[in-house]
Amino acid sequence: MLRWWMRVVGVFYLLKFVAVAFVKGPLRGQAPNALRLADAGDHVARFLIDTWVIFGLEMAALGIALLVASRIPDRARALAYAILGVEISGIVADVYQLARGHAWTIPAVWIPIHGLIIVTGLLSLGRGRAVGVREAAITA
């Protein structure tokens, strides 16, 4: 199960990369004027766009790492735990945005997505451990 979790989340992270770096979905949804301001030469708007692109590149790196590591999931458990940490930080970021007065619509979508990745990841890690213990008992 961990193998498939890593593959699904890896592909999802690559889709996030495309949505963030090329489509610029978060900017269009949260700061629609930023793209226009950046085109007009506003340095702060350019910085905001560059920050989102860098975030997208990080998502791509994690997605590729998950896809590569899915070939050896039992030896890549640390990566799975790191992804759970990334998802927890995503919830913290969403709560932070809500506390700062941002619209609730985007965090209301992302908090359940983060939660789903966390819960399914924990289940996958637990199932993988149970299978490993069972296999060790059989071979002993």
C-alpha positions in Angstrom: 0.0 0.0 0.0 2.9 2.4 0.7 4.1 2.0 -2.9 0.8 3.2 -4.3 0.5 6.0 -1.7 3.9 7.3 -2.8 2.9 7.1 -6.5 -0.4 8.8 -6.0 1.0 11.6 -3.9 4.0 11.9 -6.2 1.8 12.5 -9.2 -0.3 14.9 -7.2 2.8 16.9 -6.2 3.8 17.0 -9.9 0.3 18.3 -10.7 0.7 20.9 -8.0 4.0 22.0 -9.6 2.2 22.5 -12.9 -0.7 24.4 -11.3 1.7 26.6 -9.3 4.6 27.3 -11.6 2.9 27.3 -15.0 -0.9 27.9 -14.6 -0.2 30.1 -11.5 -3.5 29.0 -10.0 -2.9 30.1 -6.4 -1.9 33.6 -7.6 -5.0 33.8 -9.8 -7.2 32.7 -6.9 -5.6 34.7 -4.1 -3.8 37.6 -5.7 -5.2 38.2 -9.2 -3.6 41.6 -9.5 -0.1 40.2 -8.8 0.3 39.0 -12.4 -0.7 42.3 -13.9 1.5 44.2 -11.4 4.5 41.9 -12.1 4.0 42.5 -15.9 4.1 46.3 -15.1 7.5 45.8 -13.3 6.4 45.8 -9.7 9.2 44.1 -7.7 7.1 42.9 -4.9 4.7 41.2 -7.3 7.6 39.6 -9.1 9.0 38.4 -5.8 5.6 36.9 -5.0 5.4 35.1 -8.3 9.0 33.9 -8.0 8.3 32.5 -4.5 5.3 30.5 -5.8 7.4 29.2 -8.7 10.1 28.1 -6.2 7.4 26.4 -4.1 6.3 24.6 -7.3 9.8 23.4 -8.0 10.0 22.0 -4.4 6.8 20.2 -5.0 8.2 18.8 -8.3 11.3 17.6 -6.5 9.3 15.9 -3.8 7.0 14.4 -6.4 9.9 12.9 -8.4 11.5 11.7 -5.2 8.3 9.9 -4.2 7.9 8.3 -7.7 11.5 7.1 -7.7 11.4 5.9 -4.1 8.1 4.0 -4.7 10.2 1.3 -6.3 11.7 0.5 -2.9 9.0 1.8 -0.4 10.3 -0.2 2.6 13.6 1.6 2.3 12.0 5.0 1.7 9.8 5.2 4.9 11.8 8.3 6.0 10.7 10.1 2.8 7.0 9.2 3.5 7.4 10.6 7.1 8.9 13.8 5.6 5.9 14.1 3.3 3.6 13.8 6.3 5.6 16.7 7.8 5.1 18.7 4.6 1.4 18.1 4.8 1.2 19.0 8.5 3.0 22.3 7.6 0.4 22.8 4.9 -2.4 22.7 7.5 -0.4 25.1 9.7 0.0 27.5 6.8 -3.7 27.3 6.0 -4.7 28.0 9.6 -2.2 30.9 9.6 -3.8 32.4 6.5 -7.2 32.1 8.1 -5.9 33.8 11.3 -4.5 36.6 9.1 -8.0 37.2 7.7 -7.7 35.6 4.3 -10.8 34.2 2.7 -11.7 30.7 4.0 -12.5 29.2 0.6 -9.0 28.1 -0.4 -8.0 26.7 3.0 -11.4 25.0 3.3 -10.4 23.0 0.2 -6.8 22.4 1.1 -7.1 21.4 4.8 -9.1 18.2 4.0 -6.7 17.4 1.1 -3.7 17.7 3.6 -5.7 15.6 6.1 -6.4 12.9 3.5 -2.8 12.6 2.5 -1.8 12.4 6.2 -4.3 9.8 7.1 -3.7 7.6 4.1 0.0 8.0 4.5 -0.2 6.9 8.1 -2.3 3.9 7.2 0.1 3.0 4.4 3.1 3.2 6.7 1.3 1.1 9.4 0.2 -1.5 6.9 3.7 -1.7 5.5 5.1 -2.2 8.9 2.5 -4.9 9.7 3.4 -6.7 6.5 7.1 -6.5 7.3 6.6 -7.9 10.7 4.5 -10.7 9.4 7.1 -11.6 6.7 9.9 -11.5 9.3 7.9 -13.9 11.5 7.3 -16.2 8.6 11.0 -16.3 7.6 12.2 -16.8 11.2 
